[in-house]
């Protein structure tokens, strides 16, 4: 299926797209097929949106049926469920996103279940040089 991407120039790549770009229809269909076939698996996906890719991505996610699998927390302060509960409820896809127009949102209100990356994840320098404690390094707003 086209997933509503007939006129889109969106592609999936990791960091430097010069090393290769994946067709978004193939990637989204592969994720959907994986979840359909592997009913006890949970996927956590980080999406970094650039340019005008956000609307195209949301269109494709809706058309693919993947949103049926997306875990959407019940409250702003997430009490993460155990994997077994995600499997039992068939909510086996957790999406984190950043870039584009994504901004902080109360978890239950994040559009299409795409949780704002920086509300949940604190990053450190690859060499660990900025780690002096286990405290959050982003802000007081991060739910770590």
C-alpha positions as CSV (number, residue, x, y, z in Angstrom):
1,X,0.0,0.0,0.0
2,X,1.0,3.6,-0.6
3,X,0.3,4.7,2.9
4,X,-0.6,8.2,1.6
5,X,3.0,8.9,0.6
6,X,2.5,9.1,-3.2
7,X,3.9,12.7,-3.3
8,X,6.2,12.5,-0.3
9,X,10.0,12.7,-0.4
10,X,10.3,11.3,3.2
11,X,12.9,8.7,3.8
12,X,14.3,6.8,6.8
13,X,18.0,7.0,7.5
14,X,20.3,6.9,10.5
15,X,22.2,10.1,11.3
16,X,23.8,10.8,7.9
17,X,21.4,10.1,5.1
18,X,24.4,10.0,2.7
19,X,25.0,6.5,3.8
20,X,21.6,5.3,2.6
21,X,17.9,6.1,2.8
22,X,15.2,3.5,3.3
23,X,11.8,3.7,1.6
24,X,9.3,4.6,4.4
25,X,6.6,2.4,3.0
26,X,8.9,-0.6,3.3
27,X,10.1,0.3,6.8
28,X,6.5,0.9,8.1
29,X,5.2,-2.2,6.4
30,X,8.1,-4.3,7.9
31,X,7.4,-3.0,11.4
32,X,3.7,-3.8,11.0
33,X,4.4,-7.3,9.7
34,X,6.9,-7.9,12.5
35,X,4.3,-6.9,15.1
36,X,1.5,-9.0,13.3
37,X,3.7,-12.1,13.3
38,X,5.6,-11.7,16.6
39,X,2.7,-11.3,19.0
40,X,4.9,-11.4,22.1
41,X,7.4,-8.7,21.0
42,X,7.5,-5.1,22.0
43,X,9.2,-2.4,19.9
44,X,10.5,0.9,21.1
45,X,11.2,3.3,18.2
46,X,12.9,6.7,18.3
47,X,12.0,9.0,15.4
48,X,13.9,12.1,14.6
49,X,11.8,14.3,12.2
50,X,13.3,16.9,9.9
51,X,11.8,19.3,7.5
52,X,8.2,18.5,6.5
53,X,8.5,14.8,7.3
54,X,6.2,14.9,10.4
55,X,2.9,15.2,8.6
56,X,3.9,12.5,6.1
57,X,4.9,10.2,8.9
58,X,1.7,10.7,10.7
59,X,-0.3,10.0,7.5
60,X,1.6,6.8,6.9
61,X,1.3,5.6,10.5
62,X,-2.5,6.1,10.4
63,X,-2.9,4.4,7.0
64,X,-0.7,1.4,8.0
65,X,-2.7,0.4,11.0
66,X,0.4,0.7,13.2
67,X,-1.4,3.1,15.6
68,X,-3.5,0.2,16.8
69,X,-0.3,-1.1,18.4
70,X,0.9,2.1,19.9
71,X,1.0,2.4,23.7
72,X,-0.5,5.7,25.0
73,X,0.1,6.3,28.7
74,X,-3.0,7.0,30.9
75,X,-1.5,9.9,32.7
76,X,1.0,12.7,32.4
77,X,3.3,11.0,34.9
78,X,3.9,7.7,33.3
79,X,4.0,4.6,35.4
80,X,5.5,2.3,32.8
81,X,3.7,-1.0,32.5
82,X,5.5,-4.4,32.5
83,X,6.2,-5.9,29.1
84,X,3.7,-8.6,29.8
85,X,0.9,-6.1,30.2
86,X,1.8,-4.4,26.9
87,X,1.7,-7.8,25.2
88,X,-1.6,-8.7,26.9
89,X,-3.2,-5.4,25.7
90,X,-1.6,-5.6,22.3
91,X,0.0,-2.2,22.8
92,X,3.4,-3.3,21.7
93,X,4.8,-0.2,20.0
94,X,6.2,2.7,22.0
95,X,7.1,5.7,19.9
96,X,9.5,8.5,20.9
97,X,10.0,11.5,18.6
98,X,11.8,14.8,18.4
99,X,12.3,17.4,15.8
100,X,9.8,18.9,13.4
101,X,7.0,20.6,15.3
102,X,7.1,18.1,18.2
103,X,7.1,19.7,21.6
104,X,6.6,18.6,25.2
105,X,3.1,17.2,25.8
106,X,1.3,15.5,28.6
107,X,1.8,11.8,27.6
108,X,-1.9,11.0,27.1
109,X,-2.3,14.0,24.8
110,X,0.7,13.4,22.5
111,X,-0.6,13.3,19.0
112,X,-0.7,9.7,17.5
113,X,1.0,8.5,20.7
114,X,4.4,9.9,19.7
115,X,5.9,10.8,23.0
116,X,8.2,13.7,23.1
117,X,11.8,12.3,23.3
118,X,13.1,14.9,25.7
119,X,10.3,14.4,28.2
120,X,11.5,10.9,28.9
121,X,15.1,10.4,27.8
122,X,18.2,12.2,29.0
123,X,21.3,11.9,26.9
124,X,24.9,11.9,27.9
125,X,28.1,12.5,25.9
126,X,29.2,9.3,24.2
127,X,32.5,9.3,26.2
128,X,30.6,9.8,29.5
129,X,32.5,13.0,30.2
130,X,29.3,14.8,31.4
131,X,28.2,12.1,33.9
132,X,28.9,13.2,37.4
133,X,25.7,11.7,39.0
134,X,22.6,9.7,38.2
135,X,20.5,12.8,38.3
136,X,18.7,14.0,35.2
137,X,20.8,16.2,32.9
138,X,18.0,17.8,30.9
139,X,15.6,19.7,33.2
140,X,13.3,19.4,36.2
141,X,10.5,18.5,33.7
142,X,12.0,15.2,32.6
143,X,10.2,12.1,33.8
144,X,13.2,9.8,34.2
